Amino acid sequence: VLDLPGDGLAGMEALMRWHHPVRGVVAPVDGIPWAESCGLIASLGQFVLQEACQAFEKMQRVLGPEAPPSVSVNLSRAQLREPGLVESVRDALRLANMEPFQLVLEVTESLAAQDALVQSTLQDLRAMGIALSLDDFGTGYSSLACLHELPVHSVKIDRSFVNLLDKSEYHRVLIEATLRVAATLKLGTVAEGIETEAQALQMAAMGCQKAQGHWIAKPLPVNELVSWIQAR
């Protein structure tokens, strides 16, 4: 994740890839529904959280001040309903010697707007000092008018909107409206799926604060990411 404008390293996001011995790399769009149907998604989510925090701690040791200042991890619906989630997050931070503000937990807008149990869990995480990010904004059923009701610190504009930036006036206007509302609410903004320099420049000109996508870097294992950062 890079700052806009410019290219300062603003953070990194942990992405899950399952390397199956027969099927090869299984993408989350296939693997996550399988894990949910088998009842393994909460355990898998906890594993990803711990691995991401350990990777972050390693990068802090190796890269020092050049290391990403934060790591983002997605939360699933099952995790948000786990009674021990807050303690699990606290344990993962302690084991990795991380401060709460160094962890960003991402939830989709459809999850963030759910019932009182989910809202209470998010409020508890926020009270710990953890940053909460609204992922894939624009693809769910929430409206801009509801954004102020969600206990989040930042909004991620979905890649489907960014990809249509040059082709659809409708999507461009929606992005502009989202950025204006976020600025009014003092929420951070991140553009997902940046594929070209032109998209990065356009999003920066519209006032988006951060960007991520394949134009910046494709998903990398930790050691390769360290090398990529050092090469910059």
QUIPELIN-V870173 format. One record per pair of residues at least 12 apart in sequence whose C-alpha atoms are under 8 Angstrom apart, sorted by the first residue. I is the first residue (numbers start at 1). J is the second residue. Records with the same first field share a line. If there is no record, write none. Layout:
I=J + J
This chain:
1=13 + 210 + 211 + 212 + 213
2=210 + 211 + 212 + 216
3=209 + 210 + 211
4=200 + 204 + 208 + 209 + 210 + 211
5=201 + 204 + 209 + 210
9=68 + 69
10=68 + 69 + 70 + 210
11=68 + 69 + 70 + 71 + 72
12=68 + 70 + 71 + 72
13=71 + 72 + 73
14=48 + 52 + 71 + 72 + 73 + 74
15=73 + 219
16=28 + 48
18=31
36=78
41=76 + 78 + 79
42=76 + 78 + 79 + 82
45=75 + 76 + 79
46=88
48=73
49=73 + 89 + 92
50=92
52=71 + 73
53=71 + 92 + 93 + 96 + 98 + 103
54=95 + 96
55=222
56=68 + 70 + 71 + 96
57=96 + 97 + 98
59=226
63=226 + 230
66=229 + 230
67=229
69=102
70=101 + 102 + 103 + 104
71=102 + 103 + 104
72=103 + 104 + 105 + 106
73=103 + 104 + 105 + 106
74=105 + 106 + 107
75=105 + 106 + 107
76=107
77=111
80=118 + 121
81=117 + 118
85=121
86=121 + 124 + 125
100=128 + 129 + 130 + 131
101=129 + 130 + 131
102=130 + 131
103=130 + 131
104=130 + 131 + 132 + 133
105=130 + 131 + 132 + 133
106=132 + 133 + 134 + 135
107=132 + 133 + 134 + 135
108=134 + 135 + 136 + 137 + 140
109=134 + 135 + 136 + 137 + 140 + 141 + 142
110=140 + 141 + 142
112=134 + 150 + 151
113=142 + 150
119=151
122=151
123=151
126=151 + 152
131=152 + 153
132=151 + 152 + 153 + 154
133=152 + 153 + 154 + 155 + 156
134=152 + 153 + 154 + 155 + 156
135=155 + 156 + 157 + 158
136=156 + 157 + 158 + 159
137=155 + 156 + 157 + 158
138=157 + 158 + 161
139=158
144=178 + 181
148=185
152=187
153=187 + 188
154=182 + 187 + 188 + 189 + 190
155=182 + 187 + 188 + 189 + 190
156=189 + 190 + 191 + 192
157=175 + 189 + 190 + 191 + 192
158=191 + 192 + 193
159=191 + 192 + 193 + 194
160=193
161=175
162=191 + 192 + 193 + 194 + 199
163=193 + 194 + 195
165=199
176=206
179=206 + 207 + 208
188=209
189=208 + 209 + 210
190=208 + 209 + 210 + 211 + 212
191=203 + 208 + 210 + 211 + 212
192=211 + 212 + 213
193=211 + 212 + 213 + 214
194=211 + 212 + 213 + 214 + 215 + 216
195=213 + 214 + 215 + 216
196=215
197=215
